[in-house]
Amino acid sequence: LFVRKNIIFITPAYYMHSISFADKTLKIQFVDNTWLDDLLVANPNAIEHMNTGDGRILTAKTNDIQQFLKKHGPKGELFTDAITLKKGLN
């Protein structure tokens, strides 16, 4: 859902996160929107997208998004530092 000039658009959307779980520790990483915006300004062909004026929506096909994630994903620049949650000792 996004609003532009008082018109509401309902768009099926997915949020990308990197989540890992090991040794009672959950790690969550969110997309670094500043890095993604900088990449798409410098290289608009990095991945198919549209600029809504309030942000960007990736419009690429699933396979293209998967390749983009493999290139820039959890071990790359796309995601923020992890938020780490640890299970208590109970």
C-alpha positions in Angstrom: 0.0 0.0 0.0 1.4 3.4 -0.9 -0.2 6.8 -1.3 0.7 9.3 -4.0 -1.1 12.6 -4.6 -4.0 11.4 -2.5 -4.5 8.2 -4.5 -4.1 5.0 -2.7 -2.4 2.1 -4.5 -2.6 -1.4 -3.2 0.4 -3.4 -4.4 1.3 -6.9 -3.4 4.7 -6.5 -1.7 7.3 -8.5 0.1 9.8 -7.3 2.6 13.3 -8.7 2.4 15.1 -9.6 5.6 18.0 -12.0 6.3 17.2 -14.3 9.3 19.5 -16.9 10.8 19.1 -19.1 13.8 21.9 -21.1 15.5 22.9 -21.9 19.1 19.8 -20.3 20.6 20.6 -17.1 18.8 18.3 -15.4 16.3 19.9 -12.8 14.0 17.8 -10.5 11.9 19.1 -8.1 9.2 16.9 -5.5 7.4 17.5 -4.0 4.0 19.8 -0.9 4.2 17.5 1.5 2.3 20.2 4.2 2.1 22.7 1.8 0.4 20.0 0.5 -2.0 18.9 4.1 -2.9 22.5 5.1 -3.5 23.1 2.0 -5.7 20.0 2.6 -7.8 20.8 6.3 -8.3 24.4 5.4 -9.3 23.3 2.4 -11.4 19.6 2.5 -12.3 20.0 -0.8 -14.2 21.3 -2.7 -11.2 17.8 -4.2 -10.8 14.4 -3.3 -12.3 12.5 -0.9 -10.0 10.2 2.1 -10.0 10.6 5.3 -8.1 7.4 6.2 -6.2 8.6 9.6 -5.1 8.5 8.3 -1.5 10.8 5.4 -2.1 11.6 2.6 -4.5 9.7 -0.6 -5.3 11.7 -3.5 -6.9 9.7 -4.7 -9.9 12.1 -7.3 -11.2 11.1 -10.9 -11.8 11.7 -13.4 -9.0 14.8 -14.9 -10.6 16.4 -11.4 -11.1 15.7 -10.6 -7.4 17.2 -13.9 -6.3 20.4 -13.2 -8.3 20.5 -9.6 -6.9 20.2 -11.1 -3.4 23.0 -13.6 -4.1 25.3 -10.8 -5.3 24.5 -8.2 -2.6 22.8 -10.3 0.2 23.7 -11.2 3.7 27.4 -11.3 3.2 27.3 -8.1 1.1 26.1 -4.5 1.5 22.4 -4.9 1.1 21.5 -5.7 4.7 22.2 -3.7 7.9 24.2 -5.1 10.8 22.3 -7.9 12.5 20.0 -7.5 15.5 20.8 -10.4 17.8 18.3 -12.0 20.1 19.4 -14.8 22.5 17.2 -17.3 24.2 17.3 -17.1 28.0 19.0 -19.7 30.1 15.7 -21.0 31.6 
